[in-house]
Amino acid sequence: TKKAWPAKIHKQNSIKVLRNLLLTSKGERVGQPDFGCDLTDVIFEQDMSKIKNKVEEIINEAVTNQLPYILINDIFVTTDKRNPNTINVQIEFSVSLQPDIFETLLLQFNTAGA
């Protein structure tokens, strides 16, 4: 059980750090003006095809530059069938210490009133 504990902590930490990176706008963090990305700015585009491509580009760039130990496997951008005002961004990733174990992060954005 000792070996599983650090892996579990590393998994939880990587999910939190990735979520924090993607939900933080550049310039928002004092002392780290380059931390974050402009994901929330793109989510409110009207054209879903533009949103998907731009979201993938922003996430890949932010992770490569700021969290290089996180390896992005896939990114899915969809609208919620029950609520068309919700955009789901699902990221499948692993960490360099365990590249064969994939984790999933789901971010949901409500675009109503945008």
Residue pairs with C-beta under 8 A, 6 or more apart in sequence:
7 97
7 98
10 95
10 97
10 98
11 95
11 101
11 103
14 69
14 70
14 93
14 95
14 103
15 103
15 105
17 67
17 70
18 63
18 67
18 70
18 91
18 93
18 105
19 105
19 107
21 35
21 36
21 37
21 62
21 63
21 66
21 67
22 37
22 39
22 59
22 62
22 89
22 91
22 105
22 107
23 39
23 40
23 107
24 35
24 36
24 37
25 36
25 37
25 38
25 40
25 41
26 33
26 34
26 35
26 36
26 37
26 38
27 33
27 36
28 35
28 36
29 35
29 36
34 66
35 66
36 62
37 58
37 59
37 61
37 62
38 58
39 55
39 58
39 59
39 62
39 89
40 109
42 51
42 54
42 55
42 58
43 51
43 55
43 87
43 89
43 109
43 111
44 111
44 114
45 51
45 54
48 77
48 79
51 77
51 87
52 77
55 75
55 77
55 89
56 75
56 77
59 72
59 75
59 89
59 91
60 72
60 75
63 70
63 72
63 93
68 96
69 95
69 96
69 97
70 93
70 94
70 95
70 96
71 93
71 94
71 95
71 96
71 99
72 91
72 92
72 93
73 92
73 93
73 94
73 102
74 91
74 92
75 89
75 90
75 91
75 92
76 88
76 89
76 90
76 91
76 92
77 87
77 88
77 89
77 90
78 87
78 88
78 90
79 86
79 87
79 88
80 86
80 87
80 88
80 108
83 110
85 110
85 111
85 112
86 108
86 109
86 110
86 111
87 108
87 109
87 111
88 106
88 107
88 108
88 109
89 106
89 107
89 108
89 109
90 104
90 105
90 106
90 107
91 104
91 105
91 106
91 107
92 102
92 103
92 104
93 102
93 103
93 104
93 105
94 100
94 101
94 102
94 103
95 101
95 103
